[in-house]
Amino acid sequence: MNITDIAWSAAGLGFIFLMTTLGAATVFLFRKADMGKYQNIFLGFAAGVMIAASIWSLLIPSIEATETEGGIGWIPAAVGFTLGALFLLGLDKVIPHLHSSTGVREGRPSASKRTMLMFSAVTLHNIPEGMAVGLAFALASQTPGAGGNLLSGGGAGAYTAAIALAIGIGIQNFPEGAAVTLPFRQEGYTAWKSFLLGALTGAVEPVFGILAALLAGLFTEVMPWLLAFAAGAMIYVVVEEMIPEAHLGEHSNKATLSVMAGFLVMMILDLALG
């Protein structure tokens, strides 16, 4: 990756981190009594975006990249997808964390405070999102004719697709940032401390995004596998945690509609800009 490619990646990763921070800032707007209701809607929308992004921005490009090189498209997609899910499963088993909505502790036994375990849980969510955006820009930089220029032939579609993914993940990071911050407030922390903890959960996005992009740049042949890996990790998070937590309590139809709305928004973004 050249300097221009790195700049595009940094801008995309910085944007999604910013949106997490802005979402966390909504803790200043809601009363404690209303937090549970909004949290379900926010989680549902974020889950829908992640599902659509996994399909259109990660799995399909993984298949197409393999077939372009004369390979069998479904093999890297299937294997990478499985490895991504197993990676998140492994982190779930190893890293001590707690889901605020259920109060269930997971991972290795730990004497850490409840809040720190909650912090670990929501931070895990953001790892595959950062990887997805970093890999999307790395893929664009490897596209013939890209050269870091949105107007340069074949590179235009690759970069606009990466930008569409960054916009989609950024949009979902806003409600997700709110959804992961509100539980800290419900635990009794001040609005400012809740905001800082929520914003910090997004710090892993640029870190893992840059690492994934660098790895893809060093070993270009593994790009399809990495794209599918990120997709598998994102779907694991959605199915294991986000959708079940969004449907806790009464009136779960609002969460269902939020999932569908998020999916629709990301699908339109990818197809319109990709």
Secondary structure, DSSP 8 states (H G I E B T S, - for coil): --HHHHHHHHHHHHHHHHHHHHHHGGGGTS-GGGHHHHHHHHHHHHHHHHHHIIIIIIIHHHHHHHHHTTS-THHHHHHHHHHHHHHHHHHHHHS-EEETTTTEEESS-----HHHHHHHHHHHHHHHHHHHHHHHHHHHHHSTT-TT-TTSTHHHHHHHHHHHHHHHHHHHHHHHHHHHHHHHHHTT--HHHHHHHHHHGGGHHHHHHHHHHHHHHH-GGGHHHHHHHHHHHHHHHIIIIIHHHHT-SS-THHHHHHHHHHHHHHHHHHHHH-
